[in-house]
Amino acid sequence: MDIKCLKDDINTDSYFKLAYRCCKQLLDANSDLNNELPENKTVNDILITNKSISVILVHKSIKCPSIEVCLDLVIDDYPLSIGYYRLIIDNKDEFVDEYLVFN
């Protein structure tokens, strides 16, 4: 298994920026997501915050090794996260999968 991605410094800033751009495009392009949010809230009310970056070495259905970037989706006046966005890219920085989940 190629674990070179663990030996190099992971540029967290660039991965978070990439995930933020992808998440923002997904939210902006899909007005149907407004139905998933609390009453009187729209995707424009969602704040995107950095949560974590993980290296996936073994997974049943994801090409490994991969990097998973997770962002929290929050609304200012709600005490908890309303969901999350996960972007998964392989060790060559190519798109593998993404998940947008509302709690």
N, C-alpha and C positions, 0 to 999 in steps of 0.2 A: 504494500500500500504506500502510495506517495504522500508523505506527510511534510513535504517541503513547506507547505503553507503554515505549519506550526513553527518552523525554524526562523522564518522571516518575521519581521515586525509587521503586524497587520495595521494598515492605515485606516484606523477606525473613522477618522473624519471623512475620508472620501467614501467609505461604505455607507455611513449615515446619510451623507448628502445624496448619494445615488438612491437609497431607499426612500428618502424624503421626496425626491423628484418623482419617483415611480408611484408612490402613495398619493401624492398631490394630483398627478395626472388621472389616476384611477378615481379619486373622489370627485374631481372637477368634471370628468366625462360622464358620470353616472348619476343623474338627478333622481333615479329610482331609489337611491340609497337614503334619500330623505325620509322615506317611509320606515326605515329601520331605526330612526333616531327618536329620542324622547319628544314629547309633544312640544310644538313651537320651536323646534331646533332644526337647523339645516346643516349640510356638510360645511358651509361657511363658518359655522360656530365651532368646528372641531379644531383643537390644537394638537399638533403632532409633536411628540417628545421622544427622545432617544431612550431605548430601554436596554438592549443588549446586542452583542455580537458573539456568535458561537461558531466553533468549527465542528462540523459534522463528519465524523470518521466512519461511522457504521450506521446504515439505515436500510430498511427493507425495500423502500420504494424511491429513494433519492440517490442520485449519482453522488458518489463520495470519492475523495473528500470534497466538501462544499462549505460555504460560509453562509450562515443564516443571520440576517440583520432583522431585529425586531424593534418596532416603534409602538409606543402607546398612543391611543387616541383618547383625548380627554376633552371635556367641556368645562369651562371655568367654574360654573356654579354647581357642578356635580362633584361629590367627594371621591368617587372612584372612577377608574378608567372605564370608558364605554366600549372599548374594544381594542384590537391591535391589528397591525399590518406586519406581515413577515415576508421578506424577500430572500430567496435562496439563489445563490450563484455558485458556480463550480470554481475549482481552483484556477481556472483560466479566465475568471471574471465573466463567464457567459451565463445568461439567464437559465435557471432551472425551473423555478416555480415561485408563485406568490400566493399569499392568503390574506384576505381581508375579512375579519371576524368582528361582529358586534355582539356584545354580551347581552 
